[in-house]
Amino acid sequence: DLLVAHAAGLETIAVRTPRVLLLDVVAVDGSSLAKQLIAELLENEGADVSIQTTPRDANAIAHALSGPDCDFVVTIGGTGFGHFDATAEAFHLSGLLFAHGIAVRPGSTAAAGRLQKRPMVALPGAADQAFAVYHALVRPVLDHLACRTARVSIELPLARKISSTVGMAEIALFQQQQSTWFPLAVGNLSLDQLRLADAFAVVDGGSEGYPAGAPVEGFLLRGT
């Protein structure tokens, strides 16, 4: 893109940088791993990230949601259905709650909503679930806000078959081995598998998976 701009004689170009409020709902065990992971992913996307922390209280979360001016709100934690899980209720109090409980695995307790014109996505507090919902829901919103038209992907045949649960969109992780995608995990993701993965794909909820040798488009996790 820069080469084209130089060839066209442009000295400056406008870049759309989404302003993202990352709201960390304090975990019961005090863990901040998911916050660190998502903050790094957002910054790697070129987003202007503002990080705040709030107690696990619906009114406190709702107050924080209406805080700094931004284009997109992403929360972490408090998305379950237990007594101490208040993020979905806060979405309802502060704006509009579209859905709580989404057919994505891992991360089925995620929520989505809107505050005035700002989209909001609530990620579960577990790192693997936050990672999955980030790639399934957050990245498409960032692409829209940044006017990004394409992601870097590679289509390769599967080294072995993968099975998926019908009715759930499941995140699959792949490692590139020679000229194939080797499946590392589908639906249940460990931190070690996240570390080893080169790419991911979302297996559609209407699919039972793919046979060995089937061509699959893997979206690269690094350098995208």
C-alpha positions in Angstrom: 0.0 0.0 0.0 2.8 2.4 0.8 4.5 1.7 -2.5 1.3 2.5 -4.4 0.9 5.7 -2.4 4.5 6.8 -3.3 3.9 5.9 -6.9 0.8 8.1 -6.9 2.8 11.0 -5.5 1.1 11.1 -2.2 3.1 12.5 0.8 0.4 11.7 3.4 -2.4 9.2 3.6 -5.3 8.9 6.0 -5.4 5.8 8.2 -8.5 4.7 10.1 -7.5 3.7 13.6 -10.4 2.2 15.7 -10.5 3.5 19.3 -11.2 0.6 21.5 -12.2 0.6 25.2 -11.0 -2.6 26.7 -12.8 -3.1 30.0 -11.4 -5.7 32.3 -14.0 -7.0 34.8 -11.9 -8.2 37.7 -11.7 -11.9 37.8 -12.6 -13.8 41.0 -9.2 -15.3 41.2 -7.4 -12.1 40.2 -6.1 -13.5 36.9 -5.2 -10.9 34.2 -4.0 -13.4 31.5 -7.0 -12.8 29.2 -6.7 -9.1 29.5 -3.0 -9.2 28.5 -3.8 -11.5 25.6 -6.6 -9.4 24.2 -4.8 -6.1 24.7 -1.9 -7.5 22.7 -4.1 -8.8 19.9 -5.9 -5.4 19.7 -2.7 -3.5 19.6 -1.3 -5.8 16.9 -4.4 -4.9 14.8 -3.4 -1.2 15.0 -6.2 -0.3 17.4 -5.9 2.6 19.8 -6.6 0.8 23.0 -7.7 2.3 26.3 -7.7 -0.2 29.2 -9.9 0.2 32.3 -10.7 -2.1 35.2 -14.0 -2.4 37.0 -15.5 -4.5 39.9 -17.8 -7.4 39.1 -20.9 -5.3 39.7 -23.5 -4.5 37.0 -23.9 -0.8 37.9 -20.1 -0.3 38.1 -19.6 -2.0 34.7 -22.5 0.1 33.2 -20.9 3.3 34.5 -17.5 2.3 33.0 -19.1 1.4 29.6 -20.4 5.0 29.3 -16.9 6.4 30.0 -14.3 7.5 27.4 -15.3 8.3 23.8 -14.5 5.3 21.6 -15.6 3.4 18.5 -15.9 -0.1 20.0 -16.2 -1.5 23.5 -14.7 -4.9 24.4 -15.1 -6.3 27.9 -13.4 -9.3 29.5 -14.9 -11.4 32.2 -18.2 -11.7 34.1 -20.1 -13.2 31.1 -21.3 -16.4 32.8 -24.8 -17.1 34.3 -23.7 -17.2 37.9 -24.4 -14.8 40.8 -21.1 -12.9 40.3 -21.4 -12.6 36.5 -22.9 -9.2 35.8 -21.5 -8.1 32.4 -24.6 -9.0 30.3 -26.8 -7.2 32.9 -24.6 -4.1 32.5 -25.0 -4.2 28.7 -28.8 -4.2 29.3 -28.6 -1.3 31.8 -26.3 0.9 29.7 -27.5 0.2 26.2 -28.9 -2.6 24.2 -28.1 -6.3 24.8 -28.4 -8.3 21.5 -27.5 -11.7 22.8 -26.1 -13.5 25.8 -25.0 -17.0 25.1 -23.7 -17.5 21.6 -23.2 -20.7 19.7 -19.4 -20.4 19.6 -17.0 -22.9 21.2 -15.1 -22.2 23.2 -16.7 -19.0 24.5 -20.5 -19.8 24.5 -21.2 -17.4 27.4 -20.1 -14.4 25.3 -22.5 -11.4 24.8 -23.0 -8.7 22.2 -24.8 -5.4 22.4 -24.7 -1.7 21.4 -24.3 1.5 23.3 -25.7 4.3 21.1 -23.7 3.7 17.9 -20.9 1.8 19.5 -20.8 -2.0 19.2 -20.0 -3.9 22.4 -18.7 -7.5 22.7 -18.3 -9.2 26.0 -15.5 -11.9 26.1 -15.4 -14.6 28.7 -12.6 -14.3 31.3 -10.9 -17.6 30.4 -8.0 -17.0 28.0 -8.9 -19.7 25.5 -12.5 -18.6 25.4 -11.6 -14.9 25.1 -9.2 -15.8 22.2 -11.9 -17.8 20.4 -14.6 -15.1 20.7 -12.1 -12.4 19.8 -11.4 -14.1 16.4 -15.1 -15.0 15.8 -16.7 -11.6 16.7 -14.2 -8.9 17.5 -11.9 -9.1 14.5 -14.8 -8.7 12.0 -15.9 -5.5 13.8 -12.4 -4.1 13.7 -12.2 -4.9 10.0 -15.4 -3.0 9.4 -14.2 0.0 11.5 -10.8 0.1 9.8 -12.3 -0.5 6.3 -10.1 -3.6 6.0 -11.3 -5.7 3.0 -9.2 -8.8 3.3 -7.3 -11.0 5.8 -4.1 -12.9 5.1 -5.1 -16.6 4.6 -3.6 -19.7 3.1 -5.7 -22.6 1.7 -4.1 -26.0 2.3 -5.3 -29.6 2.6 -5.9 -31.1 6.0 -3.3 -33.6 7.2 -6.1 -35.5 9.0 -9.8 -35.1 9.5 -11.4 -32.8 12.0 -14.8 -33.4 13.7 -17.1 -30.6 14.8 -20.4 -30.4 16.8 -23.4 -29.5 14.6 -25.1 -26.4 15.9 -21.9 -24.8 17.3 -19.4 -22.6 15.3 -16.1 -24.0 16.6 -12.6 -22.5 16.4 -10.0 -24.8 14.9 -6.3 -24.3 15.3 -3.8 -25.4 12.7 0.0 -25.8 12.5 1.5 -25.7 9.0 3.5 -28.9 8.3 5.0 -28.9 4.9 2.1 -28.2 2.5 -0.7 -29.2 4.8 -2.7 -27.9 7.8 -2.2 -30.2 10.8 -5.1 -29.8 13.2 -4.1 -29.0 16.8 -7.5 -28.5 18.3 -11.2 -28.0 17.6 -13.5 -26.4 20.1 -11.3 -27.0 23.2 -8.1 -25.0 23.1 -5.2 -25.3 25.5 -2.6 -22.5 26.1 0.1 -24.7 24.6 -2.0 -25.3 21.5 -2.5 -21.5 21.2 1.2 -21.1 21.4 1.9 -23.6 18.6 -0.8 -22.6 16.2 0.0 -20.8 12.9 -3.6 -20.3 11.8 -7.2 -20.7 12.7 -10.5 -21.3 11.0 -14.1 -21.1 12.2 -15.9 -24.4 11.4 -19.5 -23.5 10.5 -22.2 -24.6 12.9 -23.9 -26.6 10.1 -20.8 -28.7 9.5 -19.7 -31.9 11.1 -16.1 -31.1 10.2 -13.8 -31.9 7.2 -12.2 -35.1 5.9 -8.5 -35.5 5.6 -7.2 -33.9 2.4 -10.1 -31.3 2.3 -8.9 -27.8 1.4 -9.3 -25.4 4.3 -8.7 -21.7 4.4 -6.6 -20.9 7.4 -6.3 -17.3 8.7 -2.8 -16.6 9.9 -2.4 -15.7 13.5 0.9 -13.8 13.0 1.8 -11.1 10.6 -1.9 -10.4 9.7 
